[in-house]
Amino acid sequence: MSRFAPIPLGVLFDTHAERRQPTEFHLSRPFDIAPHGGTQHDIGALAALVRAVAGWLHAAGARPGNRVAIVKPNHWDYVLLACAAARLGAIPAMVSGRLAPDVLRIVLDRLASVLVTTAPILESGDRVGVDLAGLAKQVLTLDAPAPGAVHVADLGEVDAPAARPRSAHEPMIITHTSGTTGAPKLVVHSADTIMGHLGRTESIRWPLVSMRRGDTVATAIAFPHMRIIPWTTGTLRLGPRKALLVAGPEPDVAAGLFAAHPPTYLEALPNTYLLWDRLTEPPDGRPTVFSDVRLYVSTFDAMHPPTVRRFLHASRRRLPVWLQGWGQSETGPLTFRLLTRRALAKPGERNPTTRDVGRPIPFFTGLRAVDPQTMATVRRGKPGVVLVRTRGRCLDYVGEENRWQHKADGEWWNTGDVAVRMPTGKFRLLDREVDVIPGASCVELEDILADRLPEVLEAVIIGVPGQLPMPVLCTDDGQLDDGRWARATRDLPRLAAPVVLGWDDIPRTGTGKVRRPELRDRLGGAASTFGTGQWT
């Protein structure tokens, strides 16, 4: 395939403004960087906003080569702030505002950065004795004055200097992993890796799964995550009619925006889909706000079959499709699989179809499963740790270069995921290596339980050496009928008695993933695991 020339992040919006990119951008709430700017923007307004923010950052002291940490509430203006920093030749680092202050301390200490944040985030650190402002050379607050910081309102009228984008092979942006097993890793990408390769997968007009010019595309994800950069790149290149940016998971907010602008292409975090579940069955029997969706996308974590099934049936399209992606922040997408109503027609199956994550993306990724001790390729049908070969591999981990080296093996990268390559060439995902249990798959068991017990919102299986696997189930009322549990597990491997918790009792990352080590600690489980965890 011909080379895809990436547009530097710092001039991304300027370039598409010059090309008269046609998309209308609609927000669930105004940007934090433009609280009085309304909820509808075109490409020209967005490009002007990036230039204005670049002026703020320059006035606050950001210079070429500096790292600019962005820590704020979840919204798409993470991307605009990142573009503004990159325009100066600085390296933006998008950091979730949902990280606990003690974790933020680790992250910001590694970045030694200019910090763009909000007064409440700085105050949250002060309350627990963490001086977040003291971890950066300069601090800029977006919303209100704070000790040790410059507020944007105090900068006055400032002009942005001329754009100074970095070379395509140099570090361009830093994002972080979910942090399910500890402090998040800070992942470094260049224009070549994240835009020239990963953004390219979003910019090809693939049959069925690419954005179309007549689409109304919507996204409700964690905007500081790496995923939003390829999404933005693809959206700007493909030019759908409308783009909806949903800044929070609240069902009423999504329902109002989607009623005004019915989406045809929708991506959300797995747990956001769970929270939107009640929108799939309106009490008055009217069409749902998802009735025009032709394509659902989920890429951040495993989705349970009943959730996929309900959303596919909420669409009134003849053949709506669910795109299930498997990937990592370090590599971008590895495989994808399309699910239909027919593929999910039989609830409660022993081998859920959602665990089949498809084949490597043609022309973009190569995968193989290896023995974790010898690193030799295992035969098809046998579990192994998955290695990936891709031009989208990240450049490094900030402050953890040895950890990056340990996962790199020449042109291959150790994902730390365990999967089986089936005779058809498809991959069946089993578990993270650190979470494995002998003779079974935690992820598969979780899918089965969620499918057979509709009252279960979340199912987590924790392996503890010397004990039966521990099932942790989340229900609305914290209750579960013993008889229903017995019937649901009659053909499954032996499990310990279930622990039933409420939704808010499950510790999660900024992208909604369960923090299994923390959950294990809360339940008094042993620290040891069956897996080594050496590739986390």
Secondary structure, DSSP 8 states (H G I E B T S, - for coil): --------GGGHHHHHHHTT---EEEESS--TT-TTS-SEE-HHHHHHHHHHHHHHHHHTT--TT-EEEEEESSSTHHHHHHHHHHHTT-EEEEEETTS-HHHHHHHHHHH--EEEE-HHHHHHHHHTT--SGGGSSEEEESSS--TT-EEGGGS-S----------TTSEEEEEE---TTSS--EEEEEIIIIIIIIHHHHHS--TTTS--TT-EEEEES-TTSTTHHHHHHHHHHH--SEEEE--S--HHHHHHHHHHS--SEEEE-HHHHHHTGGGGS-TT----TTTT-SEEEE-SS---HHHHHHHHHH--SSS-EEEEEEEETTTEEEEEEEE-TGGG-STT-SS-GGGEEEEE-TTT-EEEEE-TTT--B--TTSEEEEEEE-TT---EETT-HHHHHHHEETTEEEEEEEEEE-TTS-EEEEEEGGG-BTTB-HHHHHHHHHHH-TTEEEEEEE--TTS--EEEEEESSS---HHHHHHHTTTS------EEE-GGGS-B-TTS-B-HHHHHHHTT--S--SS--TT-
